[in-house]
Amino acid sequence: MAVPIRRLLVALSVCCALLVGGTACSSKGSGAAQDTVAAAVAAGDPTPTPTAERQRLAKTRFVANAGLAAGATYQWIVKPWKAGKFKKGAKGRTFALVKAGLAGTFAYNRLKAASRNAQGDPLLSKAMAPLTSGIDALKDLPSKLRKGDDSAAGSFDDIIGKVKDAGKSAGATVTDKVPSAGQLAGG
């Protein structure tokens, strides 16, 4: 397979031009440009966020994460559980279990995030402290549901209720927010 010499020369010329251009761009900049960059870096020193604002944001994040967890739990775990969709032989059981598994994983993720958010506020931190072991126990929900354990969905609902009560006692009222399918799939 013969390649015309002109093509080789054009390709070689383009490669050389790119190499020379790249070398010129990477050489040391002038003193004025370096001074401007140094001044911008020095002027951009971050200042710490005030404690009151950090606490307010912690409550807001807690409410958002706990609300998403509560909405997913109610929509795809508690409602099908009350309707009997998780019992062996129920019509649509497999699909309900898949949705419940995704919702359980999502809710567990959001509850862990809410627990981390609660650390930024002293009242929330104190209220959420006894619930961490209950939240950790929710990891096993999908396998319990597959085995037909009816208490699994009830225990998930109980933990969500306790998280809502903890938020309410700390002044952060949690309302259910059903996540979109994209949020649920994204985790």
PAPATOR-299380 format. One record per residue (C-alpha): residue number from 1; residue in three letters; z, x, y. Coordinates in steps of 0.25 Angstrom, whole numbers, plus 5000, padded with zeros to 4 digits. Layout:
BEGIN
   resi   resn      Z      X      Y
    NUM    Ala      Z      X      Y
...
***
This chain:
BEGIN
   resi   resn      Z      X      Y
      1    Met   5000   5000   5000
      2    Ala   4995   5007   5012
      3    Val   5001   5005   5026
      4    Pro   4992   5008   5038
      5    Ile   4997   5019   5046
      6    Arg   4997   5011   5059
      7    Arg   5008   5002   5053
      8    Leu   5016   5014   5049
      9    Leu   5015   5020   5063
     10    Val   5019   5007   5070
     11    Ala   5031   5005   5061
     12    Leu   5035   5020   5063
     13    Ser   5033   5018   5079
     14    Val   5042   5005   5079
     15    Cys   5053   5012   5071
     16    Cys   5053   5024   5080
     17    Ala   5054   5015   5092
     18    Leu   5065   5007   5086
     19    Leu   5073   5019   5083
     20    Val   5071   5025   5097
     21    Gly   5075   5012   5104
     22    Gly   5087   5010   5095
     23    Thr   5091   5025   5098
     24    Ala   5090   5023   5113
     25    Cys   5098   5010   5113
     26    Ser   5109   5016   5105
     27    Ser   5111   5028   5114
     28    Lys   5124   5029   5123
     29    Gly   5124   5020   5135
     30    Ser   5125   5024   5149
     31    Gly   5139   5026   5155
     32    Ala   5138   5013   5164
     33    Ala   5135   5005   5151
     34    Gln   5147   5011   5144
     35    Asp   5156   5009   5156
     36    Thr   5152   4994   5157
     37    Val   5155   4992   5142
     38    Ala   5169   4999   5143
     39    Ala   5172   4990   5155
     40    Ala   5168   4977   5148
     41    Val   5177   4981   5136
     42    Ala   5189   4985   5144
     43    Ala   5188   4972   5152
     44    Gly   5187   4963   5139
     45    Asp   5201   4966   5134
     46    Pro   5206   4953   5128
     47    Thr   5219   4948   5132
     48    Pro   5228   4941   5122
     49    Thr   5228   4926   5122
     50    Pro   5241   4919   5128
     51    Thr   5250   4914   5117
     52    Ala   5249   4900   5122
     53    Glu   5234   4899   5121
     54    Arg   5234   4906   5107
     55    Gln   5244   4895   5102
     56    Arg   5236   4884   5108
     57    Leu   5224   4889   5101
     58    Ala   5232   4891   5088
     59    Lys   5235   4876   5088
     60    Thr   5221   4872   5091
     61    Arg   5215   4880   5080
     62    Phe   5226   4875   5071
     63    Val   5223   4861   5074
     64    Ala   5208   4863   5072
     65    Asn   5209   4871   5059
     66    Ala   5220   4861   5053
     67    Gly   5211   4849   5058
     68    Leu   5199   4854   5050
     69    Ala   5207   4857   5038
     70    Ala   5213   4843   5039
     71    Gly   5200   4836   5041
     72    Ala   5193   4843   5029
     73    Thr   5205   4840   5020
     74    Tyr   5205   4825   5023
     75    Gln   5190   4823   5023
     76    Trp   5187   4831   5010
     77    Ile   5200   4832   5002
     78    Val   5209   4821   5006
     79    Lys   5199   4809   5007
     80    Pro   5192   4812   4994
     81    Trp   5206   4815   4987
     82    Lys   5211   4801   4991
     83    Ala   5197   4795   4987
     84    Gly   5199   4801   4973
     85    Lys   5187   4810   4974
     86    Phe   5194   4822   4967
     87    Lys   5198   4815   4954
     88    Lys   5191   4819   4942
     89    Gly   5179   4810   4939
     90    Ala   5178   4805   4954
     91    Lys   5164   4803   4960
     92    Gly   5160   4814   4969
     93    Arg   5172   4823   4964
     94    Thr   5165   4836   4964
     95    Phe   5159   4834   4978
     96    Ala   5173   4830   4983
     97    Leu   5179   4842   4977
     98    Val   5169   4851   4983
     99    Lys   5171   4845   4997
    100    Ala   5186   4846   4995
    101    Gly   5185   4860   4991
    102    Leu   5177   4864   5003
    103    Ala   5187   4856   5012
    104    Gly   5199   4862   5005
    105    Thr   5194   4876   5008
    106    Phe   5190   4873   5022
    107    Ala   5204   4866   5025
    108    Tyr   5211   4877   5018
    109    Asn   5204   4887   5028
    110    Arg   5207   4879   5040
    111    Leu   5221   4877   5036
    112    Lys   5223   4892   5035
    113    Ala   5217   4894   5048
    114    Ala   5226   4883   5054
    115    Ser   5238   4891   5048
    116    Arg   5233   4903   5055
    117    Asn   5231   4896   5068
    118    Ala   5245   4890   5067
    119    Gln   5251   4905   5068
    120    Gly   5247   4905   5082
    121    Asp   5257   4894   5086
    122    Pro   5272   4895   5083
    123    Leu   5273   4880   5080
    124    Leu   5261   4879   5071
    125    Ser   5265   4892   5064
    126    Lys   5279   4886   5061
    127    Ala   5273   4873   5057
    128    Met   5262   4879   5048
    129    Ala   5271   4889   5041
    130    Pro   5275   4880   5029
    131    Leu   5261   4876   5027
    132    Thr   5254   4889   5024
    133    Ser   5258   4889   5009
    134    Gly   5252   4874   5008
    135    Ile   5239   4879   5015
    136    Asp   5238   4890   5005
    137    Ala   5240   4881   4993
    138    Leu   5227   4873   4997
    139    Lys   5218   4884   4992
    140    Asp   5219   4878   4978
    141    Leu   5214   4864   4982
    142    Pro   5200   4864   4977
    143    Ser   5204   4869   4963
    144    Lys   5215   4858   4963
    145    Leu   5205   4847   4967
    146    Arg   5195   4851   4956
    147    Lys   5206   4850   4946
    148    Gly   5209   4836   4950
    149    Asp   5223   4839   4957
    150    Asp   5225   4827   4966
    151    Ser   5237   4834   4973
    152    Ala   5228   4845   4979
    153    Ala   5221   4836   4990
    154    Gly   5235   4830   4993
    155    Ser   5241   4843   4995
    156    Phe   5230   4847   5004
    157    Asp   5232   4835   5012
    158    Asp   5247   4838   5013
    159    Ile   5245   4852   5019
    160    Ile   5235   4846   5029
    161    Gly   5245   4836   5033
    162    Lys   5256   4847   5034
    163    Val   5247   4855   5043
    164    Lys   5244   4843   5052
    165    Asp   5259   4841   5053
    166    Ala   5262   4855   5056
    167    Gly   5252   4855   5067
    168    Lys   5257   4842   5073
    169    Ser   5271   4848   5073
    170    Ala   5266   4860   5081
    171    Gly   5258   4852   5091
    172    Ala   5245   4854   5085
    173    Thr   5240   4840   5079
    174    Val   5229   4842   5068
    175    Thr   5218   4831   5067
    176    Asp   5209   4831   5055
    177    Lys   5195   4837   5058
    178    Val   5184   4835   5047
    179    Pro   5176   4848   5047
    180    Ser   5161   4848   5046
    181    Ala   5154   4852   5034
    182    Gly   5150   4865   5040
    183    Gln   5165   4868   5043
    184    Leu   5169   4864   5029
    185    Ala   5158   4873   5023
    186    Gly   5161   4885   5032
    187    Gly   5176   4885   5029
***
